[in-house]
């Protein structure tokens, strides 16, 4: 006989979703930050010096990417919950 797993409790499901959302948001931030630094460091025609302006701009781009990713995941989660009703 196979053992059946009990249905996850709503609190546990929400907690795991929040953890996943946090990890994906952090990954989006890191990817956008590295892409911004790489753009300012290696794009032809720009000075190949990473100055504070490039760092700040890369942080802003990373923050925007994280915000967009987290909001898109929240929207998808809301639509999924509405379909279940």
C-alpha positions in Angstrom: 0.0 0.0 0.0 1.1 3.5 -0.7 1.1 6.1 2.0 -0.8 9.2 1.2 0.5 12.5 2.3 -2.1 14.7 4.1 -3.1 17.9 2.5 -0.8 20.8 3.5 -2.1 23.2 6.1 -2.9 26.6 4.7 -0.4 28.3 6.9 2.4 26.0 5.8 1.5 26.4 2.1 1.5 30.2 2.5 4.9 30.1 4.3 6.5 28.0 1.6 5.1 30.3 -1.1 6.5 33.4 0.7 9.9 31.6 0.9 9.8 30.9 -2.8 8.8 34.4 -3.6 11.6 35.8 -1.5 14.2 33.5 -3.2 13.0 34.4 -6.7 13.0 38.1 -5.8 16.5 37.9 -4.5 17.6 36.0 -7.6 16.1 38.7 -9.9 17.8 41.4 -7.9 21.2 39.7 -8.2 20.8 38.9 -11.9 19.8 42.5 -12.7 22.6 43.9 -10.5 25.2 41.8 -12.2 23.8 42.6 -15.7 23.9 46.4 -14.8 27.5 46.2 -13.6 28.5 44.1 -16.7 26.8 46.7 -19.0 28.6 49.6 -17.5 31.9 47.7 -17.3 32.0 46.2 -20.8 29.7 48.0 -23.2 31.6 49.6 -26.0 31.6 53.4 -26.0 31.2 53.8 -22.3 34.2 54.5 -20.1 35.3 51.1 -18.7 35.4 52.3 -15.1 32.9 51.1 -12.6 32.2 54.3 -10.6 29.7 55.0 -7.8 27.1 56.1 -10.4 27.3 52.7 -12.1 26.9 50.9 -8.7 24.0 53.1 -7.7 22.3 52.6 -11.0 22.8 48.9 -10.9 21.3 48.8 -7.4 18.3 50.7 -8.7 17.9 48.4 -11.7 18.2 45.4 -9.3 15.6 46.8 -7.0 13.2 47.4 -9.9 13.7 43.9 -11.2 13.0 42.5 -7.7 9.9 44.6 -7.3 8.5 43.6 -10.7 9.2 39.9 -10.1 7.6 39.9 -6.7 4.5 41.8 -7.9 4.1 39.5 -10.9 4.3 36.4 -8.6 1.7 38.0 -6.2 -0.6 38.7 -9.1 -0.3 35.2 -10.4 -0.9 33.8 -6.9 -4.1 36.0 -6.6 -5.4 34.8 -9.9 -4.7 31.2 -8.9 -6.5 31.6 -5.7 -9.5 33.1 -7.5 -9.7 30.2 -9.9 -9.9 27.7 -6.9 -13.0 29.4 -5.6 
